[in-house]
Amino acid sequence: MSSVSVPRQLWSLFEAVHAVIYFDPAALAALEAAGLRGFWRGYFANRTAPLGAVGAGPVTAAFFGFAPAMVARAVPDVWTRISPEAALAARADGARAALSGLLAGVAESQVAEAAELLSAAALAVDLPGRVLAAANADLPSPQDPAGRLWHAATILREHRGDGHVAALLTAGVDGCESVVWRSVLEAGALPARMQAARGWSDEQWQAAARRLTDRGWVDGDGSATQAARDAYAQVEAVTDRLAAGPWERLGDDATQRCARLLEPLAARAWAVLPADNPIPLRPAAALITRD
């Protein structure tokens, strides 16, 4: 693997596989064919559909870093445009179409083995306290390799995300503070792209920045302090620890094999993932370099 922890290295691979649903033209076309247009409508429908036709409250809680006002604009309005059942079918069709295109030329046996190992890890996730992971785990696993691969990647990414929310809460930050904090750490400033991507107003963003400054995490020129970096390293360590269970249960050899199989598949997924994506997701190499 690398100097990066096993859970985070695997995350950087299976997250790329999951994320094609938001950017690949075939995946977007599947949603549009079901009657849903627009990036954020698709994003909220894709991630929320396993919960059913819920309102803004549960989604605000589960998504954490999104402004409540942005969530409230998306749900429940999105369910007037597409039902959760139709969204689930469209995302499954879209994921299958996206991966089938991106993985063309890869041996079917390689995709099938990666799907088998990733599915075994997904079956081993601990569900208490992991609402989004549990909702996805409750869905039937597709029988085809590309569908199974995407479904397993989705369970695992939501499992890690649920744990990351717990780690952020333990660190004592709110949703807006978490996004400002991440933006400062990555860019040394407070960039508008992440503010807009999560729907926070200027007033909310600036107030969160002031709270982080008062906490000693942002200095006078808007850059991150060492205290901010140390605190975020702790959050990442807690997130990794909370995400480690599936890989510990899978075992070292199978986990290593899974990573080797996923690396070329994730590299192909990056063909449709913008480098400056609003998730924000970075290639595995960037995680290694940053560490």
Beta strands, then each sheet from edge to edge (+ up, - down):
end
